[in-house]
Amino acid sequence: MEGNHSHSFGSTSGPNAGACRAKISQARDAMAALREVLWQVPSGGGEDGLAGLMTEVDALGMACDAVRVAVLREAMNRGESDGGSAALTTAQWVRHHAPSTIAGGAAAIVSVATAFGKRVNAPVKEAVESGRLPVKSAAVVVSEADKLRPLLADGAEPHVLEGLIGMAEQHGPSGCRLLRDGLIAKYGRQDVLQDQQTMGKSFIRLSQPADTGANTFEYRLTLDAEGKAVLEAALGPLSAPKPVDGERDLRPSDRRRGDALVTLVRRAVAAGDEVGKTNKTTLLLTMSYDDLKDRLGAATTLGGLDAGTHLAPETVRRLCCDGSVIPVVLGAGGEVLDWGLEKRFFTDAQTKRLWLRDGGCTYPGCGAPPQWTDAHHLVHWADLGPSDLTNGALLCERHHTIVHTRRLAGRVVKGPFGERVEWDLTRGSYDELLARRAAQGPA
């Protein structure tokens, strides 16, 4: 009975284990009863509605996970979970006493409980206990931190751990793993990233075709970071969805990419030594002048599904000899080129700067990468709009059509993180913009 656990530990003025366990039992009863009265919860997204209830239940679940780690940690300290008379491993002890982890999760609990015994992981422990970080995400943070620790410069570890925790909070375990090269570039010992990427070249492989027996053939391809960035830059525009007669392209992404690779090879073979290059197949790299000069940090790829890949300085210097790779060297102010009315279309250089500024389609909610977009005049060229960057915005084919047919107005505004494009989605807002310009008269 619950009363058997009513004795207290330590001071009687604070909470005791018996009282806490009684409340856990009450919470379980409340959760069970809640299912029968959910119809009483108001509709809507407020705190009193179903959305607010879901948030509360989720927070309770995270608290349960955090306490399971704390219970295991106490059992480990007492020697109860490392064998004993039952001869169970720590993971088996967890699965035996927490049956819900039989389907998965025991390893993360053991990993995090073990890590919490090390003082260096105190920030992760605080994030879990405060309900900011789920246990599964904490396990990845600890694992990534262990891998990075030997590669870091002196004094960098707290900053790296803070970055991993923040990324895991926002984007979960997968986002946390994506930080690895960026953190090495910023906080690693000199040449660590370069050494790793140089070593990666030894793993490049393209297998012979394997006959699947269905009149298809399977290849296995392994690339290093540089090879992946170059290939993705070339595949990006060719693998974009291609509607036909207004009908959606129903090919799945993998099929489009396969078709794009075959198209790329056919073009290369047909062109011989005269392989054409366009904006949309160009690899753009951004890097500060000081980092490039001093061979520090890393360059970041821009555009495509591969955006954000970090390339080490020497790799960038070599890639700069390739005409299909454009290094965007940034000064302290990140200056942007400007061009006048004499140009009807945006130049290649201007389009690349739009890639850098906009990062893809600027229409709200669209995630199309730069290679799938066109440069759009916010004030149309036919309406005497200039071909300069203050009058340009990237739009994918679909949203470019929508902006023109619905006559939507956009403008470039300055924000805390630089310039961005803001759209007025009211139908006819572009005509209102023209009317205001006409009322103001010539500049």
C-alpha positions in Angstrom: 0.0 0.0 0.0 1.0 3.6 -0.5 1.2 4.0 3.2 4.2 1.7 3.3 6.2 4.4 1.6 5.2 7.3 3.9 8.5 7.5 5.8 10.5 10.6 5.0 14.1 11.0 4.1 16.1 14.0 5.5 14.2 17.0 6.9 10.5 16.6 7.6 9.9 20.3 6.5 10.3 19.5 2.8 8.7 17.0 0.5 9.1 13.3 1.3 9.1 10.2 -1.0 5.9 8.8 0.4 3.9 12.0 -0.3 5.4 12.3 -3.8 4.4 8.7 -4.6 0.9 9.3 -3.4 0.6 12.3 -5.8 2.0 10.1 -8.7 -0.8 7.7 -8.0 -3.4 10.5 -8.0 -2.0 11.8 -11.2 -2.3 8.4 -12.8 -6.0 8.2 -11.7 -6.6 11.7 -13.1 -5.0 10.8 -16.4 -7.2 7.7 -16.7 -10.4 9.7 -15.8 -9.5 12.5 -18.2 -10.1 10.3 -21.2 -13.7 10.0 -20.3 -14.3 13.8 -20.0 -12.4 15.2 -22.9 -15.6 16.3 -24.4 -15.8 19.0 -21.7 -12.6 20.7 -22.8 -13.4 23.8 -24.9 -12.5 23.9 -28.6 -9.8 26.3 -29.9 -6.1 26.8 -29.4 -6.1 28.7 -26.1 -4.6 27.5 -22.9 -8.0 26.1 -21.7 -8.6 24.2 -25.0 -7.4 20.9 -26.4 -4.1 22.5 -27.5 -3.3 23.8 -24.0 -4.2 20.4 -22.6 -1.9 18.6 -25.0 0.9 21.0 -24.0 0.3 20.1 -20.3 0.2 16.4 -20.9 3.4 16.6 -23.0 5.2 18.5 -20.2 4.0 15.8 -17.7 5.4 13.1 -20.0 8.8 14.9 -20.2 8.8 15.2 -16.4 8.2 11.4 -16.1 11.1 10.7 -18.4 13.4 13.0 -16.3 12.3 11.3 -13.1 13.0 7.8 -14.7 16.5 9.0 -15.3 16.8 10.3 -11.7 15.5 7.0 -10.3 18.0 5.0 -12.3 20.8 7.3 -11.3 19.9 6.7 -7.6 19.7 3.0 -8.2 23.1 3.1 -9.8 24.5 5.0 -6.9 23.2 2.4 -4.5 24.4 -0.5 -6.7 20.9 -1.9 -7.3 20.9 -1.7 -11.1 24.3 -3.3 -11.9 23.6 -6.9 -11.4 22.9 -8.1 -7.8 20.9 -11.2 -7.1 18.9 -10.9 -10.3 22.1 -10.6 -12.5 20.5 -8.0 -14.7 22.4 -5.4 -16.7 21.5 -1.8 -16.2 19.5 -1.7 -19.4 17.7 -5.0 -18.4 17.0 -3.5 -15.0 15.3 -0.5 -16.7 13.2 -2.7 -19.0 12.2 -5.0 -16.2 11.0 -2.3 -13.9 9.8 0.1 -16.7 8.0 -2.2 -19.1 7.1 0.6 -21.5 10.8 0.8 -22.5 10.8 -2.8 -23.8 9.7 -1.3 -27.1 12.6 1.2 -27.0 14.0 4.0 -24.9 15.9 2.0 -22.2 19.3 2.7 -23.8 18.7 6.5 -23.8 17.7 6.4 -20.1 20.9 4.5 -19.2 23.1 6.7 -21.4 21.7 9.9 -19.9 21.7 8.6 -16.3 25.4 7.5 -16.7 26.3 10.9 -18.2 24.7 12.8 -15.3 27.3 11.3 -13.1 29.9 13.5 -14.8 30.2 17.1 -13.7 30.8 18.3 -17.3 27.2 17.3 -18.3 25.6 19.5 -15.6 24.0 21.8 -18.2 22.4 18.9 -19.9 21.1 17.6 -16.6 19.6 21.0 -15.8 17.9 21.2 -19.3 16.3 17.7 -18.7 15.2 18.4 -15.2 13.7 21.8 -16.1 11.6 20.2 -18.9 13.4 21.9 -21.7 15.1 18.8 -23.2 13.6 15.4 -23.7 15.7 12.4 -22.6 16.1 11.1 -26.2 17.5 14.5 -27.3 19.7 14.6 -24.2 21.2 11.3 -25.1 22.2 12.6 -28.5 23.6 15.8 -27.0 25.8 13.8 -24.7 26.9 11.5 -27.5 27.8 14.4 -29.8 29.6 16.3 -27.0 31.7 13.2 -26.3 32.7 12.9 -30.0 33.5 16.6 -30.2 35.4 17.0 -26.9 38.8 15.7 -28.1 38.7 18.0 -31.2 37.9 21.3 -29.4 40.2 24.2 -28.6 40.8 25.0 -24.9 37.9 26.7 -23.2 35.4 25.9 -26.0 33.5 23.1 -24.4 30.9 25.1 -22.6 30.0 27.0 -25.7 29.7 23.8 -27.7 27.5 22.2 -25.1 25.3 25.2 -25.0 24.9 25.2 -28.8 24.1 21.5 -28.9 21.4 21.9 -26.2 19.9 24.8 -28.0 19.7 23.0 -31.3 18.3 19.9 -29.7 15.6 22.0 -28.0 14.5 23.5 -31.3 15.1 20.7 -33.8 15.5 17.5 -31.9 18.3 14.9 -32.3 18.6 15.3 -36.1 19.2 19.0 -35.9 21.7 18.5 -33.1 23.8 16.2 -35.4 23.8 18.8 -38.2 25.8 21.1 -35.9 28.9 18.9 -35.8 31.0 20.5 -38.7 29.9 24.0 -37.8 31.0 23.6 -34.2 34.3 22.1 -35.3 34.8 25.0 -37.7 34.2 27.6 -35.0 35.5 25.9 -31.9 37.8 23.1 -33.1 41.6 23.1 -33.0 43.2 24.5 -36.1 43.1 22.2 -39.2 40.8 19.6 -37.5 38.0 20.1 -39.9 40.4 20.2 -42.9 42.0 17.0 -41.7 38.7 15.2 -41.4 37.5 16.3 -44.8 40.8 15.3 -46.4 40.5 11.9 -44.8 36.9 11.7 -46.1 38.2 11.5 -49.7 39.6 8.0 -49.0 36.0 6.8 -48.6 34.7 8.0 -51.9 33.2 5.0 -53.8 30.9 4.3 -56.7 30.0 0.6 -56.9 29.5 -1.5 -60.0 25.8 -1.8 -61.0 24.0 -4.7 -59.2 21.2 -6.4 -61.1 18.1 -6.3 -58.9 16.3 -8.9 -61.1 13.6 -6.4 -62.1 15.3 -4.9 -65.1 16.7 -2.2 -62.8 20.2 -1.8 -61.4 21.4 -0.5 -58.1 24.5 1.6 -57.4 26.0 2.5 -54.1 27.6 5.9 -53.9 29.7 7.4 -51.1 31.0 11.0 -51.3 32.9 13.3 -49.0 31.5 16.7 -48.0 33.0 18.5 -51.0 31.7 15.9 -53.5 28.2 16.0 -52.0 28.1 19.8 -52.2 29.1 19.8 -55.9 26.7 17.0 -56.9 23.8 18.6 -55.0 24.5 21.9 -56.7 24.3 20.2 -60.1 21.3 18.0 -59.3 19.2 20.7 -57.7 17.7 22.5 -60.7 17.4 19.3 -62.7 15.4 17.5 -59.9 12.9 20.3 -59.4 9.2 19.3 -59.9 8.2 19.9 -63.5 4.4 20.4 -64.0 3.1 19.5 -67.5 0.1 21.3 -68.9 -0.7 22.6 -65.4 -0.7 19.1 -63.9 1.5 18.4 -60.8 4.7 16.4 -61.2 3.7 13.2 -59.3 7.2 11.7 -59.4 8.6 11.1 -55.9 11.7 13.0 -54.9 14.0 9.9 -55.3 12.7 9.3 -58.8 13.2 13.0 -59.8 16.8 12.8 -58.5 17.5 9.6 -60.4 16.2 11.1 -63.6 18.2 14.3 -62.9 21.5 12.3 -62.5 20.9 10.5 -65.9 20.1 13.9 -67.5 23.3 15.3 -66.0 25.4 12.5 -67.4 23.8 12.8 -70.9 24.5 16.5 -71.0 28.1 16.1 -70.0 28.7 13.3 -72.6 27.0 15.3 -75.3 28.8 18.5 -74.5 32.3 17.0 -74.4 34.8 19.6 -73.3 32.2 22.4 -73.6 30.0 21.6 -70.6 27.7 24.6 -70.0 27.4 26.3 -66.7 24.5 28.4 -65.4 23.6 30.2 -62.2 21.4 27.3 -61.2 24.2 24.7 -61.4 26.8 26.8 -59.7 28.0 26.0 -56.2 28.1 29.1 -54.1 30.3 29.3 -51.0 30.2 32.1 -48.4 33.2 32.8 -46.2 34.6 35.8 -44.5 37.7 37.4 -45.9 39.6 37.1 -42.7 38.8 33.4 -42.4 39.8 32.7 -46.0 43.0 34.7 -45.6 44.0 33.1 -42.3 42.6 29.6 -43.2 40.3 29.5 -40.2 36.6 28.6 -39.8 34.8 27.2 -42.8 32.9 28.2 -45.8 29.1 27.4 -46.0 27.4 26.2 -49.1 24.4 28.2 -50.2 21.3 27.0 -52.1 19.7 23.6 -52.7 18.9 20.8 -50.4 22.5 20.7 -49.4 22.6 24.3 -48.1 24.6 24.7 -44.9 27.3 22.2 -45.6 30.7 23.4 -44.1 33.8 23.2 -46.2 37.3 23.7 -44.8 39.5 26.6 -45.9 42.0 24.7 -48.1 39.1 22.9 -49.8 37.6 26.3 -50.6 40.9 27.6 -52.0 41.1 24.7 -54.4 37.4 24.8 -55.4 37.9 28.5 -56.3 39.9 27.4 -59.3 36.7 25.7 -60.7 34.7 28.1 -62.8 31.4 26.4 -61.6 32.2 27.3 -58.0 31.8 30.9 -56.9 33.3 32.0 -53.5 31.3 34.8 -51.9 33.9 36.6 -49.8 32.2 38.7 -47.2 33.5 41.8 -45.6 32.5 43.1 -42.2 29.5 44.9 -43.6 28.5 42.2 -46.1 28.2 44.7 -48.9 25.6 44.0 -51.7 26.0 45.0 -55.3 23.5 47.4 -56.9 22.7 47.8 -60.6 20.7 50.4 -62.5 17.8 50.7 -64.9 19.9 50.0 -68.0 19.6 46.2 -67.4 16.3 44.6 -68.2 17.2 41.3 -66.5 19.1 40.7 -63.4 22.6 39.8 -64.1 24.2 36.6 -63.1 26.0 38.4 -60.3 22.8 40.0 -59.0 21.0 36.7 -59.1 23.7 35.1 -57.0 23.4 38.0 -54.5 19.7 37.4 -54.3 20.5 33.8 -53.5 22.7 35.0 -50.7 20.1 37.4 -49.3 16.8 35.5 -49.8 18.1 31.9 -49.4 15.2 30.6 -51.6 11.6 31.5 -52.5 10.5 34.5 -50.5 6.7 33.7 -50.7 5.5 33.1 -47.1 5.6 29.4 -46.1 7.5 28.3 -49.2 10.8 26.3 -48.8 11.9 26.1 -52.4 15.7 26.4 -52.6 17.4 29.1 -54.8 18.0 26.8 -57.8 14.2 26.4 -58.2 13.5 30.1 -58.3 13.6 33.1 -60.6 14.5 36.7 -59.9 11.3 38.7 -59.8 11.0 42.5 -60.2 9.0 43.8 -57.2 8.1 46.8 -59.3 7.8 45.2 -62.8 10.4 46.2 -65.4 7.5 47.2 -67.7 6.4 49.6 -64.9 9.9 51.2 -65.0 11.1 49.1 -62.0 14.9 49.0 -61.8 16.9 45.8 -62.1 18.7 46.3 -58.8 18.6 44.3 -55.6 16.3 46.6 -53.7 13.7 45.8 -56.3 14.4 42.0 -56.6 13.0 38.9 -54.9 13.4 35.2 -55.5 10.2 33.3 -56.3 9.7 29.7 -57.3 7.7 29.0 -60.5 4.4 28.4 -58.8 4.5 31.5 -56.5 5.9 33.6 -59.3 2.8 32.8 -61.2 0.6 33.5 -58.2 2.2 36.9 -57.5 1.6 38.0 -61.1 -2.0 36.7 -61.4 -3.1 38.0 -58.0 -1.2 41.3 -58.5 0.7 41.0 -55.2 3.1 43.6 -53.9 6.4 43.0 -52.1 9.1 45.2 -50.7 12.6 44.8 -49.3 12.7 45.7 -45.6 15.6 45.9 -43.2 15.4 43.8 -40.0 17.7 42.7 -37.2 19.2 39.9 -39.3 19.6 41.9 -42.5 17.4 42.6 -45.5 14.3 40.4 -46.2 11.4 40.5 -48.6 7.9 41.2 -47.1 4.8 40.4 -49.1 1.3 41.9 -49.0 -1.0 39.0 -49.9 -4.0 41.2 -50.4 -5.3 40.7 -54.0 -4.5 43.8 -56.0 -1.9 45.2 -53.6 0.5 45.7 -56.5 -2.0 48.0 -58.2 -2.3 50.0 -55.0 1.5 50.3 -54.9 1.5 51.6 -58.5 -1.2 54.1 -57.6 0.8 55.4 -54.6 3.9 55.7 -56.9 1.9 57.7 -59.5 0.5 60.0 -56.8 4.0 60.8 -55.6 5.1 61.7 -59.0 8.6 61.2 -60.5 11.4 60.9 -58.1 
